[in-house]
Amino acid sequence: MSHTSERGRRGLMLLISSPSGAGKTSMSRRLVADHAELELSVSATTRAPRPGEENGREYHFVTRESFDEMIAADAFLEWANVHEHRYGSPRGPVMAALDAGRDVLFDIDWQGAGQISQRAPSDVVRVFILPPSMAELSRRLHARAQDAEDVIQRRLGRAYDEIAQWGTYDYVIVNEDYDRAYADLAHIYHAERLKRARNGWLAPFVQGLLDERL
């Protein structure tokens, strides 16, 4: 067993944000798939499941009453009203994962990232993904052919406000080349896992080294 797998390492919350179409979701899913120690945070929502969605996989689907009870119990790291529904990140499962040395990734907007950062500043790493240009962002949104033109224009309009928040993040990646941008994200994650403050096992390990007399 390696020292880093022993009890004593605290996990981290990796908060990844970007305007729609800049690559946040695809990079987040790939990073989780490539790292067994990293899991994706599953939000709770009051909206109904869509075809093919499973409770506990895409979302925890709860009633409005249950959601309100969770708010009253301070059971969310962050929550928000979005298009007449509520979405939130349950605190309990995330903190349990961090205590067990596991890492949790959040595919999240800048408002949610800000809430979590205020509540647990020492546990978060914030990464913002930028497009190389607004013209390229528009091209990507049109190319994926998922939304009507009016929806795309609304997403582009919101992108300016979202990009303006870049200075509140620890790291910023320009996604001009997807593979290079993903490699940068993976390097950031690997380096943050090695931070001394997150590895409580190091102090006794180092003391053991100092106590060894050859």
Secondary structure by P-SEA (a helix, b strand, c coil): ccccccccbbbbbbbbbbcccccaaaaaaaaaaacccbbbbbbbbccccccccccccccccccaaaaaaaaaacccccccccccbbbbbbaaaaaaaaaacbbbbbbccaaaaaaaaaaccccbbbbbbbcccaaaaaaaaaaaccccaaaaaaaaaaaaaaaaaccccccccccccaaaaaaaaaaaaaaaaaccccccaaaaaaaaaaaccc
